[in-house]
């Protein structure tokens, strides 16, 4: 991922047309809500509350899906599935670590996208 990469926002375009102001509003809301949910998820993971982690993963997943961030969406989906089914829960910490490894870079990508849209 380069410093010039921005999100394609295909999902948002399908939902809202090509409306940069709406995109900015959605992205800014993401930057407010997701970090709070991420902290909650991190806390639940630290105490091995995988049921609550699965519920939070479900909530956060929809935000990533809306932005077309597939890797994050898939990792959160796997956490949610394993927590919900109570199967292979020993894999949940590894999946969360993979999500965490890209979390900050994902936020930077969103911020670059917001700046790019504001310059339009």
One Martini backbone bead per residue (centre of mass of N, CA, C, O) as a GRO file, in nm:
protein
  120
    1UNK     BB    1   0.093   0.039   0.026
    2UNK     BB    2   0.063   0.358  -0.055
    3UNK     BB    3   0.052   0.698   0.011
    4UNK     BB    4  -0.170   0.731  -0.245
    5UNK     BB    5  -0.378   0.562  -0.143
    6UNK     BB    6  -0.724   0.492  -0.205
    7UNK     BB    7  -1.042   0.448  -0.200
    8UNK     BB    8  -1.294   0.347  -0.424
    9UNK     BB    9  -1.609   0.331  -0.324
   10UNK     BB   10  -1.820   0.139  -0.464
   11UNK     BB   11  -2.036   0.093  -0.248
   12UNK     BB   12  -2.114   0.393  -0.219
   13UNK     BB   13  -2.189   0.443  -0.515
   14UNK     BB   14  -2.424   0.239  -0.518
   15UNK     BB   15  -2.585   0.390  -0.283
   16UNK     BB   16  -2.513   0.731  -0.361
   17UNK     BB   17  -2.339   0.770  -0.575
   18UNK     BB   18  -2.142   1.059  -0.682
   19UNK     BB   19  -2.091   1.178  -0.346
   20UNK     BB   20  -1.852   1.330  -0.172
   21UNK     BB   21  -2.005   1.436   0.080
   22UNK     BB   22  -2.111   1.162   0.170
   23UNK     BB   23  -1.842   1.018   0.190
   24UNK     BB   24  -1.723   1.197   0.407
   25UNK     BB   25  -1.938   1.142   0.622
   26UNK     BB   26  -1.892   0.836   0.638
   27UNK     BB   27  -1.586   0.843   0.703
   28UNK     BB   28  -1.608   1.017   0.960
   29UNK     BB   29  -1.789   0.819   1.112
   30UNK     BB   30  -1.591   0.589   1.111
   31UNK     BB   31  -1.364   0.754   1.275
   32UNK     BB   32  -1.550   0.747   1.533
   33UNK     BB   33  -1.670   0.452   1.574
   34UNK     BB   34  -1.451   0.230   1.526
   35UNK     BB   35  -1.244   0.293   1.751
   36UNK     BB   36  -1.442   0.226   1.979
   37UNK     BB   37  -1.503  -0.066   1.891
   38UNK     BB   38  -1.211  -0.161   1.893
   39UNK     BB   39  -1.163  -0.123   2.196
   40UNK     BB   40  -1.381  -0.318   2.283
   41UNK     BB   41  -1.266  -0.563   2.134
   42UNK     BB   42  -0.992  -0.565   2.275
   43UNK     BB   43  -1.106  -0.608   2.560
   44UNK     BB   44  -1.255  -0.877   2.505
   45UNK     BB   45  -1.002  -1.028   2.410
   46UNK     BB   46  -0.830  -0.996   2.677
   47UNK     BB   47  -1.075  -1.177   2.832
   48UNK     BB   48  -1.197  -1.399   2.641
   49UNK     BB   49  -1.470  -1.271   2.508
   50UNK     BB   50  -1.602  -1.419   2.234
   51UNK     BB   51  -1.891  -1.344   2.217
   52UNK     BB   52  -1.856  -1.033   2.224
   53UNK     BB   53  -1.653  -1.027   1.992
   54UNK     BB   54  -1.850  -1.127   1.775
   55UNK     BB   55  -2.047  -0.890   1.794
   56UNK     BB   56  -1.838  -0.669   1.728
   57UNK     BB   57  -1.742  -0.781   1.460
   58UNK     BB   58  -2.011  -0.747   1.320
   59UNK     BB   59  -2.032  -0.440   1.347
   60UNK     BB   60  -1.756  -0.364   1.209
   61UNK     BB   61  -1.782  -0.514   0.939
   62UNK     BB   62  -1.992  -0.327   0.801
   63UNK     BB   63  -1.801  -0.085   0.773
   64UNK     BB   64  -1.590  -0.225   0.592
   65UNK     BB   65  -1.777  -0.319   0.367
   66UNK     BB   66  -1.878  -0.036   0.275
   67UNK     BB   67  -1.558   0.029   0.187
   68UNK     BB   68  -1.423  -0.236   0.058
   69UNK     BB   69  -1.265  -0.397   0.301
   70UNK     BB   70  -1.193  -0.720   0.269
   71UNK     BB   71  -0.989  -0.825   0.473
   72UNK     BB   72  -1.133  -0.719   0.727
   73UNK     BB   73  -1.404  -0.851   0.676
   74UNK     BB   74  -1.303  -1.148   0.681
   75UNK     BB   75  -1.183  -1.150   0.966
   76UNK     BB   76  -1.443  -1.068   1.116
   77UNK     BB   77  -1.613  -1.304   1.012
   78UNK     BB   78  -1.443  -1.528   1.144
   79UNK     BB   79  -1.479  -1.438   1.432
   80UNK     BB   80  -1.784  -1.450   1.435
   81UNK     BB   81  -1.826  -1.747   1.354
   82UNK     BB   82  -1.663  -1.882   1.585
   83UNK     BB   83  -1.819  -1.755   1.817
   84UNK     BB   84  -2.105  -1.848   1.741
   85UNK     BB   85  -2.022  -2.169   1.711
   86UNK     BB   86  -1.789  -2.261   1.896
   87UNK     BB   87  -1.547  -2.278   1.678
   88UNK     BB   88  -1.223  -2.243   1.675
   89UNK     BB   89  -1.145  -2.034   1.912
   90UNK     BB   90  -0.827  -2.055   1.908
   91UNK     BB   91  -0.819  -1.860   1.639
   92UNK     BB   92  -0.912  -1.574   1.720
   93UNK     BB   93  -0.646  -1.431   1.808
   94UNK     BB   94  -0.509  -1.454   1.529
   95UNK     BB   95  -0.720  -1.296   1.369
   96UNK     BB   96  -0.700  -1.037   1.536
   97UNK     BB   97  -0.403  -0.982   1.480
   98UNK     BB   98  -0.440  -0.940   1.177
   99UNK     BB   99  -0.625  -0.700   1.210
  100UNK     BB  100  -0.434  -0.522   1.379
  101UNK     BB  101  -0.195  -0.500   1.174
  102UNK     BB  102  -0.404  -0.314   0.972
  103UNK     BB  103  -0.553  -0.086   1.122
  104UNK     BB  104  -0.382   0.178   1.097
  105UNK     BB  105  -0.358   0.171   0.788
  106UNK     BB  106  -0.663   0.194   0.739
  107UNK     BB  107  -0.696   0.476   0.865
  108UNK     BB  108  -0.503   0.619   0.672
  109UNK     BB  109  -0.660   0.555   0.416
  110UNK     BB  110  -0.913   0.712   0.498
  111UNK     BB  111  -0.778   0.988   0.534
  112UNK     BB  112  -0.679   1.012   0.240
  113UNK     BB  113  -0.961   1.001   0.120
  114UNK     BB  114  -1.075   1.251   0.249
  115UNK     BB  115  -0.869   1.452   0.137
  116UNK     BB  116  -0.927   1.393  -0.160
  117UNK     BB  117  -1.229   1.474  -0.155
  118UNK     BB  118  -1.180   1.773  -0.054
  119UNK     BB  119  -1.015   1.853  -0.326
  120UNK     BB  120  -1.250   1.832  -0.550
   0.00000   0.00000   0.00000
